[in-house]
Amino acid sequence: MKPNLLTIRQLSINFGGPPVVDRIDFDIAPGEVVGIVGESGCGKSITMLALMGLIDAPGQVRADKIFFNGQDLLNASPRARRKIIGKDISMVFQDPLSSLNPSYTVGTQIKEVLRQHEDLRGAALHARTLELLDQVGISDAKNRIDSFPHQLSGGMNQRVMIAMAIACNPKLLIADEPTTALDVTIQAQIMQLLVDLQKERCMALALISHDLAVVSQVARRVAVMYAGEIVETNYVPQIFEQPHHPYTEALLTAIPEHNRGAKRLTALSGVVPGQHDRPPGCLFAPRCKYRIDACEHARPPLAPLKVGAVRCIKPLNLQSAADTPAASYFTS
């Protein structure tokens, strides 16, 4: 069995108060596609930003372990981290227009990545930039290379962001809601581009998304986040066919395809708890239709099942007693 490409243990992030991300354990194998799902405010994006070293003060990031490709990122020097971040680990952000610099052409911005990490210069640098634009499906690359972001459509700018992200052949690509700001027809094209690039380059892909339908088609494994915690992990299609956490079940129930013929879409009442209104027990308990008294007082750990793991006192859809987590739920 190959070692994990990425291993994160007990990652926590806070901004001077209670943690907004609390004791995250996360793994990605080489070449694996992992979907990270959950409502807005659940901590999906900020977890990956912490990995990239993009949490600014007063944010504080703590962890027991962050290993990437056998290297200790937690204790690496800033110089050593710069050799990895942007080269071996890269990220595609939600809104390309806010991520690209409006003062420079898209070609200049791609070239900067190649200069920094690949030490390319001159004709080789220009040729490689044109090649990347062509690989991400930008037609007439010779003319587009001198365009500014405002001169391109949203879909084109997202393709430029992807070109920058894959420029150095990363081992791990993080795609943070890469189609959110795009038209529906363009969304499918961008997702297909990411899938094709992942397969061609055999790179690992962490896909942050609200679109469970896309995740079910693309990902090998899914991590469900709620209020800064991972509440369930499992493989596809098991997590969609037999979810073990009530929150996962609620997300699946709210999919429009599951509400055909109904007068109204099924909705999950309530909101994700904020930094200063977190309940003392299970964080999902105030919104959970299965809650019992113990849920109000016990903070369950992410306990392994026979397949996958779940953070719940009474997991759903367990086939037998042998599937029940052995770990004690009543931990702080």
C-alpha positions as CSV (number, residue, x, y, z in Angstrom):
1,M,0.0,0.0,0.0
2,K,1.4,3.4,-1.0
3,P,1.9,6.0,1.7
4,N,-0.4,9.0,1.7
5,L,0.5,12.0,-0.4
6,L,-1.0,14.3,2.2
7,T,-1.5,13.6,5.9
8,I,-3.1,16.2,8.3
9,R,-3.6,15.4,12.0
10,Q,-5.5,17.6,14.5
11,L,-5.5,20.7,12.4
12,S,-7.2,23.7,14.2
13,I,-7.6,27.3,13.1
14,N,-8.8,30.2,15.3
15,F,-9.0,33.9,15.0
16,G,-8.6,34.8,18.7
17,G,-11.7,32.9,20.0
18,P,-13.1,29.4,19.7
19,P,-11.7,27.4,16.7
20,V,-13.4,27.9,13.3
21,V,-11.8,24.6,12.3
22,D,-11.4,22.1,15.1
23,R,-9.1,19.0,15.1
24,I,-9.3,18.0,11.5
25,D,-7.7,14.7,10.4
26,F,-7.4,14.4,6.6
27,D,-5.6,12.2,4.1
28,I,-5.2,12.1,0.4
29,A,-3.5,9.2,-1.5
30,P,-1.4,9.8,-4.6
31,G,-3.7,10.3,-7.6
32,E,-6.9,10.2,-5.5
33,V,-9.9,12.5,-6.1
34,V,-11.5,13.5,-2.8
35,G,-14.6,15.6,-2.6
36,I,-15.1,18.0,0.4
37,V,-18.7,19.0,0.8
38,G,-20.8,21.0,3.3
39,E,-22.7,24.3,3.6
40,S,-21.0,27.7,3.4
41,G,-19.2,28.4,6.6
42,C,-18.4,24.8,7.4
43,G,-14.6,25.3,7.1
44,K,-13.9,23.7,3.7
45,S,-12.0,26.5,2.1
46,I,-10.2,27.7,5.1
47,T,-8.9,24.2,5.8
48,M,-7.2,24.2,2.4
49,L,-6.0,27.8,2.7
50,A,-4.3,26.7,6.0
51,L,-2.5,24.0,4.1
52,M,-1.4,26.6,1.5
53,G,-0.1,28.9,4.2
54,L,-2.6,31.6,3.3
55,I,-4.1,32.3,6.8
56,D,-3.2,35.9,7.7
57,A,-3.0,37.3,11.2
58,P,-4.7,37.3,13.6
59,G,-5.5,33.7,12.3
60,Q,-3.6,31.0,14.1
61,V,-3.0,27.5,12.6
62,R,-2.1,24.6,14.9
63,A,-1.6,20.9,14.0
64,D,0.1,17.8,15.3
65,K,1.2,16.8,11.9
66,I,1.1,18.1,8.3
67,F,3.1,15.9,6.0
68,F,3.2,16.2,2.2
69,N,5.0,13.7,0.0
70,G,7.1,12.7,3.0
71,Q,8.0,16.3,3.9
72,D,7.1,17.9,7.2
73,L,5.3,21.1,6.2
74,L,4.6,22.0,9.8
75,N,8.2,22.6,10.7
76,A,9.6,23.5,7.3
77,S,11.4,26.8,6.8
78,P,9.6,29.5,4.8
79,R,12.1,28.9,1.9
80,A,11.4,25.1,1.9
81,R,7.6,25.7,1.9
82,R,7.9,28.1,-1.0
83,K,9.5,25.4,-3.1
84,I,6.4,23.2,-2.5
85,I,3.5,25.6,-2.4
86,G,2.6,26.7,-5.9
87,K,4.6,23.9,-7.4
88,D,3.8,20.5,-5.9
89,I,0.6,21.9,-4.2
90,S,-1.5,24.4,-6.2
91,M,-5.0,25.8,-5.8
92,V,-7.7,27.0,-8.1
93,F,-9.8,29.7,-6.3
94,Q,-13.6,30.4,-6.5
95,D,-13.5,33.8,-8.3
96,P,-10.9,34.1,-11.0
97,L,-11.4,37.9,-11.3
98,S,-10.5,38.5,-7.7
99,S,-7.6,36.1,-7.9
100,L,-5.9,37.4,-11.1
101,N,-4.1,40.7,-11.0
102,P,-6.0,43.2,-13.2
103,S,-2.8,45.2,-13.9
104,Y,-1.0,42.4,-15.7
105,T,-1.7,40.3,-18.8
106,V,-2.7,36.7,-18.2
107,G,0.5,35.6,-20.0
108,T,2.6,37.6,-17.6
109,Q,0.9,36.0,-14.6
110,I,1.4,32.5,-15.9
111,K,5.1,33.2,-16.8
112,E,5.7,34.4,-13.2
113,V,4.8,31.0,-11.9
114,L,7.1,29.3,-14.4
115,R,10.0,31.7,-13.6
116,Q,9.6,31.2,-9.9
117,H,9.3,27.4,-9.8
118,E,10.7,26.1,-13.2
119,D,13.4,28.7,-13.8
120,L,12.3,29.1,-17.4
121,R,13.3,32.2,-19.4
122,G,13.1,33.6,-22.9
123,A,11.6,31.6,-25.8
124,A,11.2,28.5,-23.7
125,L,9.1,30.5,-21.2
126,H,6.9,31.9,-23.9
127,A,6.4,28.6,-25.6
128,R,5.5,26.8,-22.3
129,T,2.9,29.5,-21.5
130,L,1.3,29.1,-25.0
131,E,1.3,25.3,-24.4
132,L,-0.5,25.7,-21.1
133,L,-3.1,28.0,-22.6
134,D,-3.7,25.5,-25.3
135,Q,-4.0,22.6,-22.8
136,V,-6.8,24.4,-20.9
137,G,-8.8,25.0,-24.0
138,I,-8.1,28.6,-24.7
139,S,-8.3,29.1,-28.4
140,D,-6.1,31.6,-30.3
141,A,-3.5,31.4,-27.5
142,K,-1.0,33.6,-29.4
143,N,-3.4,36.5,-29.1
144,R,-5.0,35.7,-25.8
145,I,-1.6,35.6,-24.1
146,D,-1.5,39.4,-24.1
147,S,-5.0,39.9,-22.9
148,F,-5.8,41.4,-19.5
149,P,-8.3,39.6,-17.2
150,H,-11.1,42.1,-17.9
151,Q,-10.9,41.4,-21.6
152,L,-11.7,37.7,-21.0
153,S,-15.0,36.0,-20.0
154,G,-15.4,34.4,-16.6
155,G,-14.9,30.9,-18.0
156,M,-11.7,32.0,-19.9
157,N,-10.3,33.5,-16.7
158,Q,-11.0,30.3,-14.8
159,R,-9.1,28.4,-17.5
160,V,-6.2,30.8,-17.0
161,M,-6.3,30.1,-13.3
162,I,-6.2,26.4,-14.0
163,A,-3.3,26.9,-16.4
164,M,-1.4,28.7,-13.6
165,A,-2.2,25.9,-11.2
166,I,-1.0,23.1,-13.4
167,A,2.0,24.9,-14.8
168,C,4.5,23.1,-12.6
169,N,2.8,19.7,-12.8
170,P,1.6,19.6,-9.2
171,K,1.1,16.4,-7.3
172,L,-2.0,17.8,-5.5
173,L,-4.4,20.3,-7.1
174,I,-7.0,21.9,-4.8
175,A,-10.1,23.2,-6.6
176,D,-12.2,25.5,-4.4
177,E,-15.7,25.8,-5.9
178,P,-14.1,26.2,-9.3
179,T,-17.4,26.7,-11.1
180,T,-19.3,28.9,-8.6
181,A,-19.1,32.2,-10.5
182,L,-19.7,30.7,-14.0
183,D,-22.8,30.0,-16.2
184,V,-24.2,26.5,-16.0
185,T,-23.0,25.6,-19.5
186,I,-19.5,26.7,-18.7
187,Q,-19.5,24.9,-15.4
188,A,-19.7,21.5,-17.1
189,Q,-16.8,22.4,-19.4
190,I,-14.6,23.5,-16.5
191,M,-15.3,20.4,-14.5
192,Q,-14.6,18.2,-17.4
193,L,-11.3,20.0,-18.0
194,L,-10.3,19.4,-14.4
195,V,-11.2,15.7,-14.6
196,D,-9.3,15.3,-17.8
197,L,-6.2,17.0,-16.5
198,Q,-6.3,14.9,-13.3
199,K,-6.4,11.7,-15.3
200,E,-3.8,12.8,-17.8
201,R,-1.3,13.9,-15.1
202,C,-2.3,11.3,-12.4
203,M,-2.4,14.1,-9.8
204,A,-4.4,14.1,-6.6
205,L,-7.4,16.4,-6.7
206,A,-9.2,17.9,-3.7
207,L,-12.5,19.2,-5.0
208,I,-14.4,21.6,-2.7
209,S,-18.0,21.8,-3.9
210,H,-21.6,22.3,-3.0
211,D,-22.7,20.2,-6.0
212,L,-23.2,16.7,-4.7
213,A,-24.1,15.5,-8.1
214,V,-20.7,16.5,-9.5
215,V,-18.9,15.1,-6.5
216,S,-20.6,11.7,-6.9
217,Q,-19.4,11.5,-10.5
218,V,-15.9,12.7,-10.0
219,A,-14.7,11.7,-6.5
220,R,-13.4,8.4,-5.2
221,R,-14.0,9.4,-1.6
222,V,-15.9,12.2,0.2
223,A,-15.4,14.1,3.4
224,V,-18.4,15.9,4.8
225,M,-17.7,19.0,6.9
226,Y,-20.0,20.8,9.4
227,A,-19.1,23.7,11.6
228,G,-15.4,23.2,11.3
229,E,-15.4,19.5,11.8
230,I,-15.3,16.5,9.5
231,V,-18.5,14.6,10.4
232,E,-18.3,11.7,7.9
233,T,-15.9,10.2,5.4
234,N,-16.6,7.3,3.1
235,Y,-16.2,6.1,-0.4
236,V,-18.4,6.7,-3.4
237,P,-21.1,5.4,-4.0
238,Q,-21.6,4.1,-0.4
239,I,-21.8,7.6,1.2
240,F,-24.6,8.6,-1.2
241,E,-26.5,5.3,-0.9
242,Q,-26.2,4.8,2.8
243,P,-25.1,7.9,4.7
244,H,-24.2,7.4,8.3
245,H,-24.4,11.0,9.6
246,P,-27.7,12.8,9.8
247,Y,-26.1,15.9,8.2
248,T,-25.0,13.9,5.2
249,E,-28.5,12.5,4.9
250,A,-30.0,16.0,5.1
251,L,-27.7,17.3,2.3
252,L,-28.7,14.4,0.1
253,T,-32.4,14.8,0.8
254,A,-32.2,18.4,-0.3
255,I,-31.0,17.6,-3.8
256,P,-33.6,18.7,-6.3
257,E,-33.6,15.3,-8.0
258,H,-34.7,13.7,-4.8
259,N,-37.7,16.1,-4.6
260,R,-39.4,15.3,-7.9
261,G,-43.2,15.5,-7.6
262,A,-43.0,17.3,-4.3
263,K,-44.7,20.7,-3.8
264,R,-41.6,22.1,-2.1
265,L,-37.9,21.2,-1.9
266,T,-36.8,19.5,1.3
267,A,-34.8,22.0,3.3
268,L,-32.6,21.7,6.5
269,S,-33.9,24.1,9.1
270,G,-31.5,26.3,11.1
271,V,-28.0,27.6,10.3
272,V,-24.4,26.4,10.8
273,P,-23.4,27.6,14.3
274,G,-21.0,30.5,14.3
275,Q,-17.7,31.0,16.2
276,H,-19.4,32.2,19.4
277,D,-22.7,30.2,19.5
278,R,-21.4,26.6,19.3
279,P,-23.5,24.2,21.3
280,P,-21.8,22.3,24.2
281,G,-22.5,18.8,22.7
282,C,-22.8,17.6,19.2
283,L,-22.6,20.7,16.9
284,F,-25.3,19.4,14.6
285,A,-27.7,18.5,17.5
286,P,-29.9,21.7,17.3
287,R,-30.8,20.9,13.7
288,C,-30.9,17.1,13.9
289,K,-34.2,15.2,13.8
290,Y,-32.6,12.1,15.4
291,R,-31.1,13.9,18.4
292,I,-31.4,12.3,21.9
293,D,-30.6,13.8,25.3
294,A,-27.0,12.6,25.2
295,C,-26.4,14.6,22.0
296,E,-26.8,17.8,24.0
297,H,-23.9,17.0,26.2
298,A,-21.5,14.7,24.4
299,R,-19.1,15.9,21.6
300,P,-18.6,12.7,19.6
301,P,-15.2,12.0,18.0
302,L,-14.8,11.0,14.4
303,A,-14.9,7.2,15.0
304,P,-13.9,4.6,12.4
305,L,-16.5,2.2,11.0
306,K,-15.9,-1.0,9.2
307,V,-15.8,1.3,6.1
308,G,-15.4,5.0,6.5
309,A,-15.8,7.1,9.7
310,V,-18.6,9.1,11.3
311,R,-19.0,11.7,14.1
312,C,-22.3,10.6,15.6
313,I,-23.6,9.0,18.8
314,K,-26.2,6.9,16.8
315,P,-24.9,6.5,13.2
316,L,-27.5,5.8,10.6
317,N,-27.7,2.8,8.2
318,L,-25.4,0.4,10.1
319,Q,-25.8,-3.1,8.7
320,S,-24.9,-4.9,11.9
321,A,-23.5,-4.5,15.4
322,A,-20.1,-5.2,14.0
323,D,-20.3,-1.9,12.1
324,T,-20.8,0.1,15.3
325,P,-17.8,2.3,16.2
326,A,-15.7,0.9,19.1
327,A,-14.5,4.3,20.2
328,S,-16.2,6.0,23.2
329,Y,-18.4,8.9,22.1
330,F,-18.4,10.7,25.3
331,T,-15.2,12.8,24.9
332,S,-14.6,16.5,25.1
